[in-house]
Every structure is written in structure tokens, then in C-alpha cells.
């Protein structure tokens, strides 16, 4: 990390550890920054008083959190009023934000990095949660019931129809399995049915809670990360002259897609089967640290593979080595800081020229 020091502040409306965007992007990276020697803090903008104004005037680089997206232009105006020389960044800013309103944008995946490329500076970071990162991995053994875990935002569950549901139902014909859903909604709130993706197998529902989620995941044996929608190989328009073939895939996924759910499983020692979102291929493209799947046959092949506890044990050890090598949060934080420092210098030098 560069030896020069600048002061960084994350701006939030409130602290909310149950929100992934706050927990990972603000709390955790503020923690990582401080642990590598960066002067970093979190400032709540509930009320603008003399204390807050004093803090605003002392900072070199501001990072606006997602909870302030609805007031992001007001926040940037406030910063520029009290500290015009500071640089301003935003965590995954809204797509309709005017170009030039901020000095840099934060992206959590290559997909999102590309989607925000209309900003002059985009910093790529990883969804590495301190809640999971330093955990010991699960020790796998033979189990009578294979427990398959989904954790995350509930709308992804509606993608089960495209391959996951039939694969789970097929696997259930040859061995006892159970699906565990850990999400922000209760079973009653979710109303998940076979018509919108729920498989006809035993399912348990657990509401996400920061105090229990880690142990809830560790009670399971395999992690799954579906989320791709409307993917098909049944194309209506075929034109070989333009490189279109009858066996092609068409695919739809969020521009903010990321592999954070998979990283959590990998840190805890659950083998992962993930969808065809591009950032998942970085983790599992060689099939050594997990699997990617889309078709029902592909999901079934991967689920069947991880039915064997010896295979699970082998894969999770390789996955943990991959995480330690490629997803050390302190390495990412050092790069994050140095990119902010570079943008700070560019703005300062630009102002000198003017």
C-alpha cells in the first residue's frame, strides 16, 4: 500500500448490520481499512450539525452508501459546500445519476463494473464478509440426509424453475435430501409455490439473522447460488451468417450480479453450485473449486457429484486455498485505497492547473 495517508469516510443515513450493502460495503471495508492503517470512519448524516460539519471538512475522500441513494445529489451538494477539494465516490450508484456528479463509483463484480463504465473512474471490489472470511471450513462426513442450502435475496428463488427445481426433484428419487432457505422473508411472507419455483421436496425456512446465519449455513452440506432468469436455448431467430446457431443460449441476469453468496459458502467450507452469471466462472470455471450449471441435467450432475462426502471435502479445501490466494480482504482493501489515492491526486493536480 502507498505510504501516503488520506482520510476516508463512509457516509450513511443509519447503521444496519442486517443489510448486506451496509454490512459488507461499509462496516467491513471500514474495518479492513483501519486494520491496514488507513484513517477511515463512518459518518451518519441523520442531522447536519456542527459536529458533522467539522467532520465533513476534515475528510479527503467520501464514499456514499446505498442507503443514501435517494438523496445522493443532495449529499454531494452538501459535501461540496463544506469541502470542495474532497473527492466523492458512491457504492453502486443509480444508473440515472448524472455523469460527473461523483469522482468514482464502486462496483462489486465485473458485470457491474462494466455497467458503470460511463463514470470516469470505477473501482472494482469484492463481496468478502468478515462474518465468514476467517472461519474454519466445515469437516464433511457421510450424512443420511443431504442438506442443500440457499441463502440470499428471495427473488432469486423464482429462477429455480429453469433447472434447479427439476434437478432437486430427480435427486430426491435416489437419496434423502432437504432444501434449507435462509432469506429476509419468512415462509408465510414468501409464498413460494411449485408454480414459481419451489421443488416438491422437504424444505425448511429460516429467517436471516446475523446471530444465527453462519451456524445455519454450517448445518448444511452443499450451497447453491441460482439467479439467472429467462435463459433458453430455444431461439426463434437463427442466422448462421451472423453467428447464431440453434444450440445457442440466450441469457438474462442483473447488471449488479455478483458472486458474494458463493464466496460466503466457500469461506465456510460448503461446495458451491452456481448459475451462469459471469463472475461465477472466475470461481468455478475449471470445476476444481465448485461447479456452474444451468440446465436441469447440469444441476443434477453437480448435485449428484457433491452427494459424495469425499468429493465435498476435496473441493472445499481447494476452494479455501483459492479464497486465501485471490480474495484476501486486506489485499483488496489495499488496492481499493491506492485507487482512491490516485483519484485524489488527479483531482488535486487538475485543480492546480486551473
Secondary structure, DSSP 8 states (H G I E B T S, - for coil): --S---EEEEEESS--TTSHHHIIIIIIHHHHHHHTT-EEEEEE-SS--HHHHHHHHH-SEEEE-GGGGGGHHHHHHHHHHH-TTSEEEEET--TTS-TTSSSEEEESSHHHHHHTTTSS-EEE-----HHHHT---------SSEEEEEES-GGGGGGGGGTHHHHHHHHTTTS-EEEEEEESS-HHHH---GGGT--SS-EEEEE--TTTHHHHHHT-SEEEE---EEEES--S---GGGT--TT--EEE--TT--SHHHHHHHHHT-EEEE-S-HHHHHHHTTSSS-EE--SHHHHHHHHHHTTSHHHHHHHHHHHHHHHHHH--HHHHHHHHHHHHHHHHHHHHHHHHH-
